[in-house]
Amino acid sequence: MHIWRTVCRLREQHSGIACSEAYLAITIQRMDGARIMSIWKFARIAFPLAAIALGGCTWVPGSGPYGHQVKMNADAIAPETDSKLQYAVVKLTPETVSALARFEPRGLSGAFPDKYVPPAKIKFGVGDVVSVTIFEAAAGGLFIPTEAGVRPGNFVTIPDQTVDNDGNISVPYAGLVKASGRYNGEIQQDIVNRIKNRAIEPQVVVSLSQQRTSLISVFGEVNTPNRFPAAAYGAQDRVTDAITRAGGIKGQGFETWVMLQRGNKRATVPFANLIYEASNNIYVQPGDRIYVYREQQKFLAFGATGTQGEFNFDAWRINLAEAVGKAGGLVDNQADPGSVFLYRLEPRELAVQLGVDVSKFTGELIPVIFSTSFRAPGGYFLATNVQMRNQDVVFVANAESVDVRKFTASIDSIMNTVNNGMILTNNGYALYNTVRTGTGAFQ
């Protein structure tokens, strides 16, 4: 009746003729079945056409092209294949949780097999500054003149010299002596062998005046980036000792990572792993490069959690229960507490311990989905014993009833849209006739 009252007001403004409530009721009753059918036919045609027109309109808000537009405008489309990513599903049980706890992720100790062996000796290299001292048992030999007599310390020190680009040093009466890639004892014996027929019971001491090779570099997020000579066996310097020489780390331990490069191999571990897992705190070797950087450990949460997105650990380690809590927990009217999943890549050897048939997979890393139930009281205890790893993914599935609610809501939305369209069409039809004729539906 509201729309008809509006029509009455327009009629009064247009022709000056007023209409009563009774007259309105009579007018509505005069609408016969033919007119109602015409309104219905108009709606059936008008609304689909409007939907088609809106689909191609550039003025409709949107953040990008539609999916069909992307495919339609492509110059070439690669053929689709039926291949799918293979993965294994492992249920969290006390046994699987125990296997995960025993497994130590591959870190410095796994990447470098010489993890327990400090360098025994330091080899000389090109650019090192070398000092050579030659002793003789008595005067009158090759280096000590006869008139010097017998005195303590019959020796001569050759001026310091740099190992040349060919790896040699020059020693009087011995010629060019290979130094690069050799230990000091090897160089000493070589010089003795060359001059022993001319000198009196010679002995030689070779030492490094300036060590410019066999250095260890520590740089990045440390207070004093530094290069320092590698120490031999007695010092037994480890990675944390090298970082200490560089003034220590700048940031918090839980957000700091350490990458060790040795030759063509490299490995990265969280700084806390060097402290809490002593096997990762390996001995440094000549030529090692240690890069310290800051990067928060993170995990992703999707599905029926309170908040979806990327979350920082804000600690060295957190467990699965803490991760779900950080993501806002399970949404009470949406989540299925029996379907909580943890996605990660596990080493092949661990997958075998978890009971996975790895013959179906290629590569060293196996995609594994761990499933647990928070509906069972013991599920929370299991979750507290599963340590999260950087870039893990947590997914909580919806309860099946949620899909039913979504379906019924969609049906309600469609029906409301149709009903609103019918009402709008009916009112527009009546308004059109009224304005066009001046009396319209009231005649």
C-alpha positions as CSV (number, residue, x, y, z in Angstrom):
1,M,0.0,0.0,0.0
2,H,2.9,2.3,0.6
3,I,3.8,2.6,-3.1
4,W,0.1,3.3,-3.9
5,R,0.0,6.1,-1.4
6,T,3.0,7.6,-3.1
7,V,1.2,7.3,-6.4
8,C,-1.8,9.2,-4.9
9,R,0.5,12.1,-3.8
10,L,1.9,12.3,-7.4
11,R,-1.7,12.3,-8.8
12,E,-2.7,15.1,-6.4
13,Q,0.3,17.2,-7.5
14,H,-0.4,16.5,-11.2
15,S,-4.2,16.8,-11.5
16,G,-5.3,18.1,-8.1
17,I,-7.5,15.1,-7.6
18,A,-7.3,13.4,-4.2
19,C,-7.9,9.7,-3.5
20,S,-9.1,8.0,-0.3
21,E,-7.9,4.8,1.3
22,A,-11.1,3.1,0.1
23,Y,-10.4,4.2,-3.4
24,L,-6.9,2.8,-3.2
25,A,-8.2,-0.6,-2.2
26,I,-10.6,-0.6,-5.1
27,T,-7.8,0.3,-7.5
28,I,-5.6,-2.5,-6.4
29,Q,-8.4,-5.0,-6.7
30,R,-8.9,-3.8,-10.3
31,M,-5.5,-5.2,-11.3
32,D,-6.6,-8.4,-13.1
33,G,-4.6,-11.5,-13.7
34,A,-3.5,-10.4,-17.2
35,R,-1.7,-7.4,-15.7
36,I,-0.1,-9.4,-13.0
37,M,1.2,-11.9,-15.6
38,S,2.6,-9.0,-17.7
39,I,4.5,-7.8,-14.7
40,W,5.9,-11.3,-14.1
41,K,7.0,-11.6,-17.8
42,F,8.6,-8.2,-17.6
43,A,10.6,-9.2,-14.5
44,R,11.7,-12.5,-16.1
45,I,13.1,-10.7,-19.1
46,A,14.4,-7.5,-17.5
47,F,16.4,-9.0,-14.6
48,P,18.5,-11.5,-16.6
49,L,19.2,-8.8,-19.2
50,A,20.3,-6.5,-16.4
51,A,22.6,-9.2,-15.0
52,I,24.2,-9.7,-18.4
53,A,24.6,-6.0,-18.9
54,L,26.2,-5.5,-15.5
55,G,28.7,-8.4,-16.2
56,G,30.3,-6.4,-18.9
57,C,30.1,-3.0,-17.3
58,T,33.5,-1.3,-16.6
59,W,31.9,1.0,-14.0
60,V,31.1,-1.9,-11.6
61,P,33.6,-1.9,-8.7
62,G,36.3,-4.6,-8.7
63,S,39.9,-5.2,-7.8
64,G,40.9,-6.8,-11.2
65,P,39.7,-8.7,-14.2
66,Y,37.3,-11.6,-14.0
67,G,38.6,-15.1,-14.3
68,H,37.0,-15.8,-17.7
69,Q,38.5,-12.5,-19.1
70,V,42.0,-13.6,-18.1
71,K,41.6,-16.9,-20.0
72,M,39.7,-15.4,-22.9
73,N,42.4,-12.8,-23.7
74,A,45.3,-15.1,-23.4
75,D,47.4,-15.6,-26.5
76,A,48.2,-19.2,-25.5
77,I,46.9,-21.6,-22.8
78,A,49.0,-24.5,-21.7
79,P,47.2,-27.8,-21.7
80,E,45.9,-29.0,-18.4
81,T,47.2,-32.3,-17.0
82,D,45.8,-34.7,-14.5
83,S,48.9,-34.7,-12.4
84,K,48.5,-33.8,-8.7
85,L,50.8,-33.2,-5.8
86,Q,51.2,-36.3,-3.7
87,Y,51.2,-36.1,0.0
88,A,51.0,-38.3,3.1
89,V,48.6,-37.9,6.0
90,V,49.9,-38.9,9.4
91,K,47.7,-38.9,12.5
92,L,49.3,-37.4,15.6
93,T,49.6,-40.2,18.2
94,P,52.0,-40.5,21.2
95,E,54.3,-42.6,18.9
96,T,54.4,-40.1,16.1
97,V,54.9,-37.2,18.5
98,S,57.8,-39.1,20.1
99,A,59.4,-39.6,16.6
100,L,59.1,-35.9,15.9
101,A,60.7,-35.0,19.2
102,R,63.7,-37.3,18.6
103,F,64.3,-36.0,15.1
104,E,66.9,-33.2,14.9
105,P,66.3,-31.0,11.9
106,R,69.3,-30.8,9.5
107,G,71.4,-27.9,10.7
108,L,75.2,-27.1,10.9
109,S,75.9,-30.5,12.4
110,G,74.2,-32.3,9.6
111,A,75.6,-30.2,6.8
112,F,79.3,-30.4,7.8
113,P,80.6,-33.9,8.6
114,D,83.8,-32.5,10.2
115,K,81.7,-30.9,12.9
116,Y,83.7,-32.4,15.8
117,V,87.2,-31.8,14.3
118,P,88.9,-28.4,14.9
119,P,91.7,-27.5,12.4
120,A,94.9,-29.3,13.4
121,K,97.3,-26.9,11.7
122,I,97.1,-23.7,9.7
123,K,98.3,-23.7,6.1
124,F,100.1,-20.8,4.6
125,G,98.5,-19.0,1.7
126,V,99.2,-16.3,-1.0
127,G,99.5,-13.0,0.7
128,D,100.6,-14.2,4.1
129,V,103.7,-12.5,5.6
130,V,106.3,-15.1,6.6
131,S,109.3,-14.8,8.9
132,V,112.2,-17.2,8.5
133,T,115.0,-17.7,11.1
134,I,118.0,-20.0,10.4
135,F,120.2,-21.4,13.2
136,E,123.6,-23.0,12.9
137,A,125.5,-25.1,15.5
138,A,128.8,-23.1,15.2
139,A,130.4,-20.1,13.5
140,G,132.1,-20.5,10.2
141,G,129.1,-22.0,8.4
142,L,126.9,-20.6,5.7
143,F,125.3,-17.8,7.7
144,I,127.5,-17.3,10.8
145,P,131.1,-15.9,10.1
146,T,134.2,-17.5,11.6
147,E,135.2,-14.5,13.6
148,A,131.9,-14.5,15.4
149,G,133.1,-17.4,17.6
150,V,130.9,-19.7,19.5
151,R,128.1,-17.7,21.1
152,P,124.5,-18.5,22.2
153,G,122.0,-18.0,19.5
154,N,124.0,-18.4,16.3
155,F,121.2,-17.4,14.0
156,V,120.2,-15.1,11.2
157,T,116.7,-13.8,10.6
158,I,115.6,-13.2,7.0
159,P,113.5,-10.1,6.5
160,D,109.8,-10.8,6.5
161,Q,108.4,-11.4,3.0
162,T,105.0,-12.0,1.5
163,V,104.1,-15.3,-0.2
164,D,103.9,-14.3,-3.8
165,N,101.2,-15.1,-6.4
166,D,103.0,-18.3,-7.3
167,G,102.9,-19.4,-3.6
168,N,106.7,-19.1,-3.0
169,I,109.1,-17.3,-0.7
170,S,112.8,-16.7,-1.3
171,V,115.4,-18.0,1.1
172,P,119.2,-17.3,0.5
173,Y,121.1,-20.3,-0.8
174,A,117.8,-22.3,-0.8
175,G,116.1,-20.5,-3.7
176,L,112.4,-20.3,-4.1
177,V,110.6,-22.4,-1.6
178,K,107.0,-23.4,-1.9
179,A,104.9,-22.0,1.0
180,S,101.3,-21.8,-0.1
181,G,99.2,-24.7,0.9
182,R,101.9,-26.1,3.3
183,Y,102.3,-26.1,7.0
184,N,105.2,-24.4,8.7
185,G,106.9,-27.7,9.6
186,E,106.9,-28.8,5.9
187,I,108.5,-25.5,4.9
188,Q,111.1,-25.7,7.6
189,Q,112.2,-29.2,6.6
190,D,112.3,-28.2,2.9
191,I,114.7,-25.3,3.7
192,V,116.9,-27.5,5.9
193,N,117.2,-30.1,3.2
194,R,118.4,-27.5,0.7
195,I,121.1,-25.9,2.9
196,K,122.3,-28.8,5.1
197,N,125.3,-29.6,2.9
198,R,126.6,-26.0,3.2
199,A,125.4,-24.9,6.6
200,I,126.6,-26.4,10.0
201,E,123.7,-28.5,11.4
202,P,121.1,-26.0,10.3
203,Q,117.7,-25.7,12.0
204,V,115.0,-23.4,10.6
205,V,112.0,-21.7,12.3
206,V,109.2,-20.5,9.9
207,S,106.3,-18.5,11.4
208,L,103.5,-16.2,10.3
209,S,104.2,-12.5,10.9
210,Q,100.8,-11.5,9.4
211,Q,98.1,-14.0,8.7
212,R,96.2,-12.7,5.7
213,T,94.7,-15.9,4.5
214,S,93.0,-18.7,6.5
215,L,90.8,-16.0,8.0
216,I,87.3,-16.3,9.4
217,S,84.7,-13.6,8.5
218,V,81.8,-12.6,10.6
219,F,79.4,-10.0,9.3
220,G,75.7,-9.0,9.2
221,E,73.7,-8.3,12.3
222,V,76.7,-8.2,14.7
223,N,78.0,-5.3,16.6
224,T,81.5,-5.4,15.2
225,P,81.8,-7.1,11.8
226,N,85.3,-8.6,11.7
227,R,87.9,-10.8,10.0
228,F,90.3,-12.6,12.2
229,P,92.9,-15.4,11.8
230,A,91.7,-18.9,12.3
231,A,93.2,-20.6,15.3
232,A,94.7,-24.1,15.3
233,Y,93.7,-27.1,17.5
234,G,94.5,-25.6,20.8
235,A,92.0,-22.8,20.6
236,Q,89.0,-24.9,19.6
237,D,87.0,-21.9,18.5
238,R,83.3,-22.6,17.7
239,V,80.7,-20.6,15.9
240,T,79.6,-18.8,19.0
241,D,83.2,-17.9,19.8
242,A,83.5,-16.4,16.3
243,I,80.3,-14.4,16.8
244,T,81.6,-13.2,20.2
245,R,84.8,-11.9,18.6
246,A,82.5,-9.8,16.3
247,G,80.9,-8.2,19.3
248,G,77.9,-10.5,19.6
249,I,74.5,-10.3,17.9
250,K,72.5,-7.1,17.7
251,G,68.9,-8.4,17.9
252,Q,67.0,-10.8,20.0
253,G,68.2,-14.4,19.9
254,F,64.8,-15.8,18.8
255,E,64.7,-13.6,15.7
256,T,68.4,-14.1,14.7
257,W,69.7,-16.6,12.1
258,V,73.2,-17.8,11.5
259,M,74.4,-18.9,8.0
260,L,77.7,-20.7,7.7
261,Q,79.4,-20.9,4.3
262,R,82.3,-23.3,4.0
263,G,83.6,-23.8,0.5
264,N,80.6,-24.5,-1.8
265,K,78.4,-25.6,1.1
266,R,76.2,-23.6,3.3
267,A,73.7,-24.2,6.1
268,T,71.5,-22.0,8.2
269,V,70.1,-22.4,11.8
270,P,68.4,-20.2,14.3
271,F,70.9,-18.6,16.7
272,A,69.1,-20.3,19.6
273,N,70.0,-23.7,18.1
274,L,73.7,-22.9,18.7
275,I,72.9,-22.4,22.4
276,Y,70.3,-25.1,23.1
277,E,71.5,-27.7,20.7
278,A,75.3,-28.0,21.3
279,S,75.8,-30.2,18.3
280,N,75.1,-27.3,16.0
281,N,77.8,-25.2,17.6
282,I,80.6,-26.7,15.5
283,Y,84.2,-25.7,15.2
284,V,85.1,-23.0,12.8
285,Q,87.6,-23.7,10.0
286,P,89.9,-21.4,8.0
287,G,88.0,-19.6,5.3
288,D,84.6,-19.9,7.0
289,R,82.2,-17.1,6.4
290,I,79.5,-16.5,9.0
291,Y,76.5,-14.3,8.1
292,V,74.2,-13.2,10.9
293,Y,70.8,-11.8,10.0
294,R,67.4,-11.1,11.6
295,E,64.2,-12.8,10.4
296,Q,61.2,-13.7,12.5
297,Q,60.2,-17.3,12.3
298,K,56.6,-17.5,11.0
299,F,53.7,-19.8,10.4
300,L,50.5,-19.5,8.4
301,A,46.9,-20.1,9.7
302,F,43.9,-20.7,7.5
303,G,40.4,-22.0,7.8
304,A,38.1,-21.8,10.8
305,T,40.5,-19.9,13.1
306,G,39.8,-16.7,14.8
307,T,42.2,-14.8,12.6
308,Q,43.7,-16.0,9.3
309,G,47.1,-14.9,8.1
310,E,50.8,-14.9,8.9
311,F,52.0,-15.0,12.5
312,N,55.4,-14.5,14.1
313,F,56.7,-17.0,16.6
314,D,58.0,-14.2,18.9
315,A,60.1,-17.0,20.6
316,W,62.7,-19.5,19.7
317,R,60.1,-22.3,19.6
318,I,56.3,-22.6,20.0
319,N,54.2,-25.7,19.9
320,L,51.1,-26.5,17.8
321,A,48.7,-25.6,20.6
322,E,50.3,-22.2,21.0
323,A,50.2,-21.6,17.3
324,V,46.4,-22.2,17.2
325,G,46.0,-19.9,20.2
326,K,48.0,-17.2,18.4
327,A,45.6,-17.5,15.4
328,G,42.6,-16.8,17.7
329,G,41.7,-20.4,18.5
330,L,38.9,-22.3,16.8
331,V,35.8,-20.4,15.8
332,D,33.0,-22.0,18.0
333,N,30.2,-21.9,15.4
334,Q,32.3,-22.7,12.4
335,A,35.3,-25.0,13.2
336,D,35.4,-28.8,13.3
337,P,37.6,-29.5,16.3
338,G,38.2,-33.0,15.0
339,S,39.9,-31.7,11.9
340,V,43.0,-29.7,12.8
341,F,45.9,-30.1,10.3
342,L,49.5,-29.2,10.2
343,Y,51.2,-29.0,6.8
344,R,55.0,-29.3,6.4
345,L,57.8,-30.9,4.4
346,E,59.6,-33.7,6.3
347,P,62.9,-35.3,5.5
348,R,62.6,-38.7,3.9
349,E,64.3,-40.5,6.8
350,L,61.7,-39.1,9.3
351,A,58.8,-40.0,7.0
352,V,60.0,-43.6,7.1
353,Q,59.9,-43.4,11.0
354,L,56.4,-42.1,10.8
355,G,55.2,-45.1,8.8
356,V,54.9,-43.4,5.4
357,D,55.5,-45.5,2.3
358,V,58.1,-43.2,0.7
359,S,58.4,-45.4,-2.4
360,K,55.6,-43.3,-3.9
361,F,57.5,-40.1,-3.5
362,T,60.6,-38.6,-5.2
363,G,63.1,-36.2,-3.6
364,E,64.4,-35.9,-0.1
365,L,61.5,-33.9,1.3
366,I,58.0,-35.5,1.6
367,P,54.8,-33.4,1.9
368,V,53.2,-34.5,5.1
369,I,49.9,-33.4,6.7
370,F,49.6,-34.1,10.4
371,S,46.0,-34.5,11.6
372,T,44.8,-34.2,15.2
373,S,41.5,-33.8,17.0
374,F,40.9,-31.1,19.6
375,R,37.5,-32.7,20.2
376,A,39.4,-35.5,22.1
377,P,40.7,-34.2,25.5
378,G,44.1,-35.8,24.8
379,G,44.5,-33.9,21.5
380,Y,45.6,-30.8,23.3
381,F,48.3,-32.7,25.2
382,L,49.6,-34.0,21.9
383,A,49.5,-30.6,20.3
384,T,51.7,-29.1,23.1
385,N,54.4,-31.6,22.3
386,V,54.6,-30.9,18.6
387,Q,57.1,-28.1,17.9
388,M,56.3,-25.7,15.1
389,R,58.9,-25.0,12.4
390,N,59.4,-21.9,10.3
391,Q,56.8,-21.6,7.5
392,D,54.5,-24.3,8.8
393,V,50.9,-24.1,7.8
394,V,48.0,-24.7,10.2
395,F,44.5,-25.4,8.7
396,V,41.3,-25.9,10.7
397,A,38.4,-27.4,8.6
398,N,34.9,-26.1,8.7
399,A,32.2,-28.3,10.3
400,E,29.9,-29.9,7.7
401,S,26.9,-27.9,9.1
402,V,28.6,-24.7,8.0
403,D,28.2,-25.7,4.3
404,V,24.5,-26.3,4.9
405,R,24.1,-22.9,6.4
406,K,26.0,-21.3,3.5
407,F,23.7,-23.1,1.0
408,T,20.5,-22.1,2.7
409,A,21.8,-18.5,3.0
410,S,22.5,-18.5,-0.7
411,I,18.9,-19.7,-1.5
412,D,17.5,-17.1,0.8
413,S,19.6,-14.4,-0.9
414,I,18.3,-15.5,-4.3
415,M,14.7,-15.6,-3.3
416,N,15.0,-12.2,-1.6
417,T,16.5,-10.8,-4.8
418,V,13.7,-12.2,-6.9
419,N,11.0,-11.0,-4.5
420,N,12.6,-7.5,-4.4
421,G,12.7,-7.5,-8.2
422,M,9.1,-8.4,-8.5
423,I,8.1,-5.7,-6.0
424,L,10.2,-3.1,-7.8
425,T,8.8,-4.1,-11.2
426,N,5.2,-4.0,-10.0
427,N,5.7,-0.6,-8.4
428,G,7.5,0.8,-11.4
429,Y,4.8,-0.4,-13.7
430,A,2.0,1.2,-11.6
431,L,4.0,4.5,-11.3
432,Y,4.6,4.6,-15.0
433,N,0.9,4.2,-15.9
434,T,-0.1,6.8,-13.2
435,V,2.3,9.5,-14.4
436,R,1.7,8.8,-18.1
437,T,-2.1,9.1,-18.0
438,G,-2.6,11.4,-15.1
439,T,-5.1,9.1,-13.6
440,G,-3.5,5.7,-14.5
441,A,-4.6,2.9,-12.3
442,F,-7.2,5.0,-10.6
443,Q,-9.5,4.9,-13.7
